[in-house]
Amino acid sequence: MSAKIRYNANRFNSINEIENKKEHNDLIPWALFLKNPDSEVIKMLEEKIKELKEAAEMLELLSHDKKARELYESRQKAIHDQVTNIIGATEEAREEGKKEGIKLGEEKGIKIGKLNTAKNLLDMGLSIKQVVEATGLNKKEVENLK
């Protein structure tokens, strides 16, 4: 169950109160900015929060200049495409790593199985040569089991 949180600049008594709340939730100034970027509260917060001021300046610039807005949108699309490519490459690498891990695990399991079989064969009295032939292990590996 998700609760809707509504931020209204009027519910805060002062800028200091917003800043105090910001320590617990960095999104409060941003929620207020998105709701009404031209409010007096936001203008005061811009003086104290550098990123908020930058966002307001960018919004102002983009809202007046069609060419700048198109350039911004083009840049955002390029960034989005880069992120998508990185995520795709990361997923491929993760999948490849997973397959390699499974392969290594299988190989290790097979090796442990052969070593256990060799130990049992030795315990049954078979010679090292017979155990090497039966398991495919090398002579040194079998000798180390004694």
HULINSUL-V628782 format. One record per pair of residues at least 24 apart in sequence whose ideal C-beta (glycine too) atoms are under 10 Angstrom apart, sorted by the first residue. I is the first residue (numbers start at 1). J is the second residue. Records with the same first field share a line. If there is no record, write none. Layout:
BEGIN
I=J, J
END
This chain:
BEGIN
5=31
6=31, 35
7=31, 32, 33, 34, 35
8=32, 35, 36, 41
9=33, 35, 36, 39, 40, 41, 42, 44, 45
10=39, 41
12=41
14=41, 44
15=40, 41, 44, 45, 47, 48
16=48
18=42, 44, 45, 48, 49
19=44, 45, 48, 49
22=48, 49
26=51
29=55
30=55
33=59
37=63
110=136
111=137, 141
114=141, 142
115=141, 142, 144, 145
116=145
118=142, 144, 145
119=145, 146
120=145
121=145
122=146
END
